[in-house]
Amino acid sequence: MSDHSIMEESASATERSLDGLRQQAHALAEGSVSSAELVERTLAAIDDVGATLGAFRCVRAEQARAEAAEADRRLAAGERAPLLGVPVAIKDDIDIAGEETRFGCPGAFEVKSADCEAVRRLRQAGAVIVGKTNTPELGQWPITEGPAFGVVRNPWSLTHTPGGSSGGAAAAVASGIVAGALGSDGAGSVRIPAAWTGLVGIKPQRGRISTWPEAESFNGLTCLGPLARTVGDAALMLDVLAGSRPGDRHHPPAPAEPYSAAATREPGRLRIALSLRIPYSLAPAALDPRVGEAVDRIASVLAGLGHEVIAADPPYGMVGLTFFPRSTTALRAWAKRTPDPSLLDHRTRHNAKMGILCEGPALALSRALERPWQRRIGRIFSQADVVLAPTTAKPPEPVGALDGLGHWDTDKVMVGACPYAWPWNVLGWPAINVPAGLTREGLPLGAQLMGPANSEPLLLSLAAQLEDAERWQERRPPVLA
């Protein structure tokens, strides 16, 4: 289907899909639209634009229609909930009752008998889950492609990737198929696709959103996080999803106010550390001048808003050495869950074998070193309140950038494009991607705002102030639902 014919979609459907979560919830509550109407429009967009983009692994059409009918009944009875009747999507590493959780892998998986805690909270808030979005095998790569499902394409350019590993979720939101989606971030997997599709993507404090039935995900590296067009919508999703349960390994303190409230107030005058230095990595990486200029421009906008911007880098040191044991042992454990590990990509099998070397003392040491690294890197917050850095080192990669490569060449492409995001996963601290503009070719770029432990309200407040100045939510990709 051509970009032009996609643009010929009904104006009412387009505008409704781009209204955002809050606007859709308000329209449902006042009765100007029904959940059944929204869901039908969403399912039509999945069949049309979603197929062009390859965003969805499975569509829950029958279940979504039933959930929409129940939402309309509740709305008519006067019930209200934050997302009652609003269509959303979730990444395919997240359990939903009655569906497989394939995590980008081939084979026939068991059908899950229960929702995970995050999905339970979405349902409690009234959301209608229309489908599960594609992700590369075990979330390893910042490019969402694989033999199990094909290629996910970027709504800003069909010849480029939306990023990964939450690439399907990002493509679905950026194109307006849904107004919000739930992804996961183990080394930037929410922030990277948010950067490459012009979205707001939150990697929250570790444990902020429960990963149950996993006590923690990927040895504590992976957090669940929302993707949305606006800070307010992302904050609303975080309000809905936040909270721990018995059995979770991490229980961060509740915020003093709702995240949605933090996104409506001024942050005050802040000290912001502009950091362009690439953290330690084994593969070579360099900052593309187009990305550097975009982040410099965001720094200038923040300075114009009254903040003090200084050049300062977190003392990353050799923190990368603690990432490898945690990621490879977790990947090895997940690979064992697949129906037939021999069907996995040869690079996945190689990485899983590397996990054998890191089990036991190496993994224990990497976990033990987390607090010392938090103290060391956290020294940046004696100079600044927030760190501003690139989300990626390059603009979006072309589709097929990893095709036919060995594991080392794959790592070089991956690290060369995305060396900035992973340290905050090691530390477990929150970070938010914000859109930083477009290249001359019209490809989105991103910057990340990073804070210390439990700083989501501060980051949301600053991101919302920046959104008011930048108006990124008014940009429209060529491919729209």
VEXDREN-2710 file (C-alpha; in Angstrom, 1 decimal):
% VEXDREN-2710
k/r/px/py/pz
1/MET/0.0/0.0/0.0
2/SER/1.4/3.4/-0.9
3/ASP/2.0/6.2/1.6
4/HIS/-0.5/8.3/-0.3
5/SER/-3.3/5.8/-0.1
6/ILE/-2.6/5.4/3.6
7/MET/-3.0/9.2/4.0
8/GLU/-6.5/8.9/2.5
9/GLU/-7.8/7.3/5.7
10/SER/-10.9/8.9/7.2
11/ALA/-10.0/12.3/8.8
12/SER/-12.2/11.5/11.8
13/ALA/-10.4/8.2/12.5
14/THR/-7.0/9.9/12.1
15/GLU/-7.9/12.7/14.4
16/ARG/-9.4/10.4/17.0
17/SER/-6.4/8.2/17.0
18/LEU/-4.1/11.2/17.4
19/ASP/-6.2/12.7/20.2
20/GLY/-4.3/10.8/22.8
21/LEU/-5.2/8.7/25.7
22/ARG/-6.6/11.5/27.8
23/GLN/-8.7/13.0/25.0
24/GLN/-10.1/9.6/24.1
25/ALA/-10.9/8.9/27.7
26/HIS/-12.7/12.2/28.0
27/ALA/-14.6/11.7/24.8
28/LEU/-15.8/8.3/26.0
29/ALA/-16.8/9.7/29.4
30/GLU/-18.9/12.5/27.8
31/GLY/-20.4/10.1/25.3
32/SER/-19.2/11.7/22.1
33/VAL/-17.7/8.4/21.0
34/SER/-18.2/4.8/22.1
35/SER/-15.5/2.3/22.9
36/ALA/-17.0/0.0/20.2
37/GLU/-16.4/2.8/17.6
38/LEU/-12.8/3.4/18.8
39/VAL/-12.0/-0.3/18.8
40/GLU/-13.5/-0.8/15.3
41/ARG/-11.4/2.1/14.0
42/THR/-8.3/0.6/15.7
43/LEU/-8.9/-2.8/14.3
44/ALA/-9.3/-1.4/10.8
45/ALA/-6.1/0.6/11.2
46/ILE/-4.3/-2.6/12.4
47/ASP/-5.5/-4.4/9.2
48/ASP/-4.4/-1.5/7.0
49/VAL/-1.6/0.6/8.4
50/GLY/-0.5/-2.1/10.9
51/ALA/0.0/-4.6/8.1
52/THR/2.1/-2.0/6.2
53/LEU/4.3/-1.4/9.3
54/GLY/4.3/-5.0/10.6
55/ALA/3.6/-3.6/14.0
56/PHE/1.4/-6.4/15.5
57/ARG/2.3/-10.0/16.2
58/CYS/-1.3/-10.9/17.2
59/VAL/-4.6/-9.0/17.1
60/ARG/-7.3/-9.7/19.7
61/ALA/-10.2/-8.6/17.6
62/GLU/-13.0/-10.8/19.1
63/GLN/-11.8/-10.2/22.7
64/ALA/-11.3/-6.4/22.1
65/ARG/-14.9/-6.1/20.8
66/ALA/-16.2/-7.9/23.8
67/GLU/-14.1/-5.7/26.2
68/ALA/-15.4/-2.6/24.3
69/ALA/-19.0/-3.7/24.7
70/GLU/-18.4/-4.2/28.4
71/ALA/-16.7/-0.8/28.7
72/ASP/-19.7/0.9/27.0
73/ARG/-22.0/-0.8/29.4
74/ARG/-20.0/0.5/32.3
75/LEU/-19.8/4.0/30.9
76/ALA/-23.5/4.1/30.3
77/ALA/-24.0/3.0/34.0
78/GLY/-21.9/6.0/35.1
79/GLU/-18.7/4.2/35.9
80/ARG/-15.4/6.0/35.4
81/ALA/-11.8/4.8/35.2
82/PRO/-8.7/6.4/33.8
83/LEU/-8.7/4.4/30.6
84/LEU/-12.2/3.0/30.5
85/GLY/-12.8/1.9/26.9
86/VAL/-9.5/3.2/25.5
87/PRO/-7.7/0.9/23.0
88/VAL/-4.0/0.2/23.9
89/ALA/-1.4/-2.4/22.8
90/ILE/1.3/-4.3/24.6
91/LYS/4.7/-5.7/23.6
92/ASP/5.0/-9.4/23.1
93/ASP/7.2/-10.1/26.1
94/ILE/4.3/-9.3/28.4
95/ASP/1.8/-12.0/29.5
96/ILE/-1.9/-11.7/28.7
97/ALA/-4.4/-14.5/29.5
98/GLY/-5.3/-16.5/26.4
99/GLU/-2.3/-15.5/24.4
100/GLU/1.2/-16.8/23.8
101/THR/4.2/-14.7/24.9
102/ARG/6.7/-15.4/22.1
103/PHE/9.1/-12.5/22.7
104/GLY/10.0/-12.4/19.0
105/CYS/10.9/-16.1/18.8
106/PRO/9.7/-18.9/16.5
107/GLY/7.7/-21.9/17.6
108/ALA/4.4/-22.7/19.3
109/PHE/4.4/-21.4/22.9
110/GLU/2.1/-22.2/25.7
111/VAL/-1.0/-20.1/26.0
112/LYS/-0.9/-18.0/29.2
113/SER/-3.6/-18.8/31.7
114/ALA/-3.3/-15.4/33.6
115/ASP/-2.5/-11.8/33.0
116/CYS/0.7/-10.4/34.3
117/GLU/0.4/-7.7/37.0
118/ALA/0.9/-4.8/34.5
119/VAL/-1.9/-6.1/32.3
120/ARG/-4.1/-6.6/35.3
121/ARG/-3.6/-3.0/36.2
122/LEU/-4.4/-1.9/32.6
123/ARG/-7.6/-3.9/32.8
124/GLN/-8.4/-2.4/36.2
125/ALA/-8.1/1.0/34.6
126/GLY/-10.6/0.0/31.9
127/ALA/-8.2/-0.3/28.9
128/VAL/-9.1/-2.5/25.9
129/ILE/-6.0/-4.4/24.8
130/VAL/-6.3/-4.8/21.1
131/GLY/-3.1/-6.8/20.4
132/LYS/0.5/-7.7/21.1
133/THR/3.3/-5.9/19.2
134/ASN/6.4/-7.3/17.6
135/THR/9.9/-7.4/19.2
136/PRO/13.2/-8.9/18.0
137/GLU/14.3/-12.2/19.5
138/LEU/14.5/-11.8/23.3
139/GLY/14.7/-8.0/22.9
140/GLN/18.3/-8.1/21.9
141/TRP/18.5/-5.6/19.1
142/PRO/17.5/-2.0/18.4
143/ILE/16.1/-3.2/15.1
144/THR/12.7/-5.0/15.2
145/GLU/13.1/-7.7/12.6
146/GLY/13.2/-11.5/12.7
147/PRO/12.3/-14.7/10.9
148/ALA/9.4/-15.3/13.3
149/PHE/7.5/-12.2/12.1
150/GLY/9.4/-10.3/9.4
151/VAL/10.1/-6.6/9.4
152/VAL/8.6/-3.7/11.4
153/ARG/8.9/-0.4/9.6
154/ASN/9.0/3.2/10.7
155/PRO/5.9/5.4/10.1
156/TRP/8.3/8.3/9.3
157/SER/10.1/6.2/6.6
158/LEU/9.1/2.7/5.5
159/THR/12.7/2.0/4.5
160/HIS/13.9/2.6/8.1
161/THR/13.5/0.7/11.4
162/PRO/11.4/2.2/14.2
163/GLY/14.1/0.8/16.6
164/GLY/13.8/-1.8/19.2
165/SER/13.2/-3.8/21.0
166/SER/9.8/-2.2/21.6
167/GLY/9.7/-1.4/17.9
168/GLY/6.2/-2.7/17.1
169/ALA/4.8/-0.8/20.0
170/ALA/6.5/2.4/18.9
171/ALA/5.3/2.0/15.3
172/ALA/1.7/1.5/16.5
173/VAL/1.7/4.6/18.6
174/ALA/3.6/6.9/16.2
175/SER/1.3/6.0/13.3
176/GLY/-1.8/6.6/15.5
177/ILE/-3.1/3.1/15.5
178/VAL/-3.3/3.3/19.3
179/ALA/-2.6/6.3/21.5
180/GLY/-0.5/4.4/24.0
181/ALA/1.4/1.2/24.3
182/LEU/3.3/-0.7/26.9
183/GLY/6.9/-1.7/26.1
184/SER/9.9/-2.9/28.0
185/ASP/13.4/-1.4/28.4
186/GLY/16.4/-3.6/29.2
187/ALA/19.1/-1.5/27.5
188/GLY/17.1/1.3/26.0
189/SER/14.3/-0.7/24.4
190/VAL/11.6/1.8/25.2
191/ARG/13.7/5.0/24.8
192/ILE/15.5/4.0/21.5
193/PRO/12.3/3.3/19.5
194/ALA/10.7/6.4/21.1
195/ALA/13.6/8.4/19.8
196/TRP/13.4/7.0/16.3
197/THR/9.7/7.5/16.0
198/GLY/9.2/10.9/17.7
199/LEU/7.5/9.7/20.9
200/VAL/7.8/10.1/24.6
201/GLY/9.1/6.9/26.2
202/ILE/9.6/6.3/29.9
203/LYS/12.0/3.9/31.5
204/PRO/10.9/4.1/35.1
205/GLN/12.7/3.3/38.4
206/ARG/13.3/-0.4/38.7
207/GLY/10.3/-2.0/40.3
208/ARG/8.0/1.0/39.7
209/ILE/5.9/-1.2/37.4
210/SER/5.7/-4.8/38.6
211/THR/7.1/-7.4/36.2
212/TRP/5.2/-10.2/38.0
213/PRO/5.1/-13.2/37.5
214/GLU/8.8/-12.4/37.3
215/ALA/10.1/-11.1/40.6
216/GLU/12.4/-9.0/38.4
217/SER/13.1/-9.1/34.7
218/PHE/16.5/-9.9/33.1
219/ASN/18.4/-9.8/36.5
220/GLY/16.9/-6.4/37.2
221/LEU/18.0/-4.8/33.9
222/THR/14.5/-4.6/32.3
223/CYS/11.7/-2.4/33.3
224/LEU/8.3/-2.0/31.7
225/GLY/7.4/1.4/30.4
226/PRO/4.9/3.4/28.4
227/LEU/5.1/4.9/24.9
228/ALA/2.9/7.8/24.0
229/ARG/2.8/10.9/21.9
230/THR/2.7/13.3/24.8
231/VAL/4.2/13.6/28.3
232/GLY/0.7/13.8/29.8
233/ASP/-0.4/10.5/28.2
234/ALA/2.8/8.7/29.2
235/ALA/2.4/10.0/32.8
236/LEU/-1.3/8.8/32.8
237/MET/-0.1/5.3/31.8
238/LEU/2.6/5.4/34.4
239/ASP/-0.1/6.3/37.1
240/VAL/-2.2/3.3/35.9
241/LEU/0.7/0.8/35.8
242/ALA/2.8/1.9/38.9
243/GLY/2.8/-0.2/42.0
244/SER/4.4/-3.4/43.3
245/ARG/2.9/-6.6/44.7
246/PRO/4.0/-9.3/47.1
247/GLY/6.8/-11.4/45.5
248/ASP/8.4/-8.5/43.6
249/ARG/12.1/-8.1/44.4
250/HIS/12.0/-4.3/44.2
251/HIS/9.5/-1.9/46.0
252/PRO/10.3/1.7/45.3
253/PRO/8.5/4.3/47.4
254/ALA/5.2/5.7/46.0
255/PRO/5.4/9.3/44.6
256/ALA/4.1/12.2/46.7
257/GLU/1.7/13.1/43.9
258/PRO/0.3/11.4/40.8
259/TYR/2.6/11.4/37.8
260/SER/-0.1/13.1/35.8
261/ALA/0.0/16.0/38.3
262/ALA/3.8/16.3/38.1
263/ALA/3.4/16.6/34.3
264/THR/1.2/19.7/34.8
265/ARG/3.4/21.8/37.1
266/GLU/6.5/23.8/36.5
267/PRO/9.8/22.1/37.4
268/GLY/11.5/25.2/38.9
269/ARG/14.9/26.3/37.8
270/LEU/17.1/23.3/37.4
271/ARG/20.8/22.5/36.9
272/ILE/21.1/20.3/33.8
273/ALA/24.3/18.5/32.9
274/LEU/24.7/18.2/29.1
275/SER/26.6/14.9/28.5
276/LEU/27.6/13.9/25.0
277/ARG/30.3/11.4/26.1
278/ILE/29.6/7.8/25.1
279/PRO/29.7/5.4/28.0
280/TYR/32.1/2.5/28.0
281/SER/31.5/0.0/25.3
282/LEU/33.5/-2.9/23.8
283/ALA/32.5/-2.1/20.2
284/PRO/33.4/1.3/18.5
285/ALA/30.8/4.1/18.6
286/ALA/30.8/7.8/17.6
287/LEU/28.2/10.5/17.9
288/ASP/26.6/11.4/14.6
289/PRO/26.9/15.2/14.2
290/ARG/23.1/15.4/13.3
291/VAL/22.3/13.9/16.7
292/GLY/24.8/16.0/18.5
293/GLU/23.4/19.2/17.0
294/ALA/19.8/18.1/17.9
295/VAL/20.7/17.5/21.5
296/ASP/22.7/20.8/21.7
297/ARG/19.6/22.5/20.4
298/ILE/17.4/21.0/23.1
299/ALA/20.0/22.2/25.7
300/SER/19.7/25.7/24.3
301/VAL/15.9/25.5/24.5
302/LEU/16.2/24.4/28.2
303/ALA/18.6/27.3/28.9
304/GLY/16.0/29.6/27.3
305/LEU/13.4/28.3/29.7
306/GLY/15.6/29.5/32.6
307/HIS/17.6/26.4/33.5
308/GLU/21.3/26.4/34.1
309/VAL/22.9/24.1/31.5
310/ILE/26.5/22.9/32.1
311/ALA/28.7/20.5/30.2
312/ALA/29.4/17.5/32.6
313/ASP/29.6/13.8/32.1
314/PRO/28.6/11.1/34.6
315/PRO/31.7/9.1/35.7
316/TYR/30.7/5.9/34.0
317/GLY/34.1/4.2/34.3
318/MET/33.9/0.5/33.5
319/VAL/30.3/0.1/34.4
320/GLY/29.7/-1.9/31.2
321/LEU/31.5/-4.9/32.7
322/THR/28.6/-5.4/35.1
323/PHE/26.0/-5.3/32.3
324/PHE/27.3/-8.3/30.4
325/PRO/26.9/-11.1/33.0
326/ARG/23.4/-9.9/33.9
327/SER/22.2/-9.7/30.3
328/THR/23.7/-12.9/29.0
329/THR/22.6/-15.1/31.9
330/ALA/19.1/-13.7/31.7
331/LEU/19.0/-14.3/27.9
332/ARG/20.2/-17.9/28.4
333/ALA/17.5/-18.5/30.9
334/TRP/14.8/-17.1/28.6
335/ALA/16.1/-19.1/25.6
336/LYS/15.6/-22.3/27.5
337/ARG/11.8/-21.4/27.7
338/THR/11.4/-21.4/23.9
339/PRO/9.8/-24.5/22.4
340/ASP/12.8/-25.3/20.2
341/PRO/16.0/-23.3/20.9
342/SER/17.5/-24.7/17.7
343/LEU/15.1/-22.5/15.8
344/LEU/16.6/-19.3/17.3
345/ASP/18.8/-17.0/15.3
346/HIS/22.5/-18.1/15.4
347/ARG/23.4/-14.9/17.2
348/THR/20.8/-15.6/19.9
349/ARG/22.3/-19.1/20.4
350/HIS/25.8/-17.6/20.6
351/ASN/24.7/-15.0/23.2
352/ALA/22.9/-17.6/25.2
353/LYS/26.1/-19.8/25.3
354/MET/28.0/-16.8/26.6
355/GLY/25.7/-16.8/29.5
356/ILE/27.3/-20.1/30.7
357/LEU/30.5/-18.2/31.4
358/CYS/28.8/-15.7/33.5
359/GLU/26.7/-17.9/35.8
360/GLY/27.6/-18.1/39.4
361/PRO/30.4/-15.8/40.8
362/ALA/30.4/-13.4/37.8
363/LEU/26.7/-12.7/38.0
364/ALA/26.9/-12.4/41.8
365/LEU/29.8/-10.0/41.6
366/SER/28.0/-7.8/38.9
367/ARG/25.0/-7.6/41.3
368/ALA/27.1/-6.8/44.2
369/LEU/28.8/-3.9/42.4
370/GLU/25.6/-2.2/41.6
371/ARG/25.5/0.0/44.8
372/PRO/29.1/1.1/44.4
373/TRP/28.4/2.1/40.8
374/GLN/25.3/4.0/41.9
375/ARG/27.4/6.0/44.4
376/ARG/30.1/6.6/41.8
377/ILE/27.9/7.6/38.9
378/GLY/25.5/9.4/41.2
379/ARG/28.2/12.0/42.0
380/ILE/26.9/13.8/38.9
381/PHE/23.9/14.8/40.9
382/SER/26.0/16.9/43.3
383/GLN/26.5/19.1/40.2
384/ALA/23.2/18.8/38.5
385/ASP/19.5/17.8/39.0
386/VAL/19.1/16.1/35.6
387/VAL/21.4/14.7/32.9
388/LEU/20.6/15.5/29.3
389/ALA/22.2/13.1/26.8
390/PRO/21.5/11.7/23.3
391/THR/19.2/8.7/23.3
392/THR/21.0/7.2/20.3
393/ALA/24.3/8.0/18.6
394/LYS/22.7/7.8/15.1
395/PRO/19.4/8.5/13.3
396/PRO/17.2/5.5/12.5
397/GLU/19.0/2.6/10.8
398/PRO/17.8/1.3/7.5
399/VAL/15.7/-1.8/7.3
400/GLY/17.9/-4.8/7.0
401/ALA/20.9/-3.3/8.7
402/LEU/21.6/-6.5/10.6
403/ASP/20.9/-8.9/7.8
404/GLY/23.5/-11.6/7.3
405/LEU/25.9/-10.4/9.9
406/GLY/27.8/-12.5/12.4
407/HIS/27.5/-11.8/16.2
408/TRP/30.5/-9.4/16.4
409/ASP/29.5/-7.4/13.3
410/THR/25.9/-7.3/14.7
411/ASP/27.3/-5.9/18.0
412/LYS/29.2/-3.2/16.1
413/VAL/26.1/-2.0/14.3
414/MET/24.0/-2.2/17.5
415/VAL/26.5/-0.4/19.8
416/GLY/27.5/2.0/17.1
417/ALA/23.9/3.2/16.9
418/CYS/22.8/2.9/20.5
419/PRO/25.6/3.2/23.1
420/TYR/23.9/5.7/25.4
421/ALA/20.9/4.1/27.1
422/TRP/22.1/1.0/28.9
423/PRO/23.9/2.4/32.0
424/TRP/20.6/3.6/33.5
425/ASN/19.4/0.0/33.3
426/VAL/22.4/-1.2/35.3
427/LEU/21.7/1.5/37.9
428/GLY/17.9/1.0/37.9
429/TRP/17.2/4.7/37.7
430/PRO/14.5/6.5/35.6
431/ALA/15.0/8.2/32.3
432/ILE/12.7/9.6/29.6
433/ASN/13.2/10.0/25.9
434/VAL/11.9/13.2/24.4
435/PRO/11.7/14.0/20.7
436/ALA/14.6/16.3/19.6
437/GLY/13.6/17.1/16.1
438/LEU/14.0/15.7/12.6
439/THR/16.9/15.2/10.2
440/ARG/16.7/16.9/6.8
441/GLU/15.4/13.6/5.5
442/GLY/12.6/13.7/8.0
443/LEU/13.8/11.0/10.4
444/PRO/13.1/11.5/14.1
445/LEU/15.9/12.1/16.7
446/GLY/15.7/11.8/20.5
447/ALA/17.3/13.1/23.7
448/GLN/17.0/11.5/27.1
449/LEU/16.5/13.2/30.4
450/MET/18.0/11.0/33.2
451/GLY/17.7/11.4/36.9
452/PRO/18.6/9.7/40.2
453/ALA/16.5/7.1/42.0
454/ASN/12.8/7.9/42.1
455/SER/13.0/11.1/40.1
456/GLU/10.2/10.4/37.7
457/PRO/8.1/13.4/38.9
458/LEU/11.0/15.8/38.3
459/LEU/11.7/14.3/34.8
460/LEU/8.1/14.4/33.8
461/SER/7.7/18.0/34.9
462/LEU/10.8/19.0/32.9
463/ALA/9.7/17.0/29.9
464/ALA/6.3/18.6/29.9
465/GLN/7.8/22.1/30.1
466/LEU/10.0/21.2/27.1
467/GLU/6.9/19.8/25.2
468/ASP/5.1/23.1/25.7
469/ALA/8.0/24.8/24.0
470/GLU/8.7/22.2/21.3
471/ARG/5.1/21.1/20.4
472/TRP/6.5/17.8/19.1
473/GLN/3.0/16.2/19.4
474/GLU/1.9/18.3/16.4
475/ARG/4.3/16.6/14.1
476/ARG/2.8/14.0/11.8
477/PRO/4.6/11.1/10.1
478/PRO/3.8/10.3/6.5
479/VAL/2.2/7.0/7.4
480/LEU/-0.9/7.6/9.6
481/ALA/-3.8/5.4/10.7
END
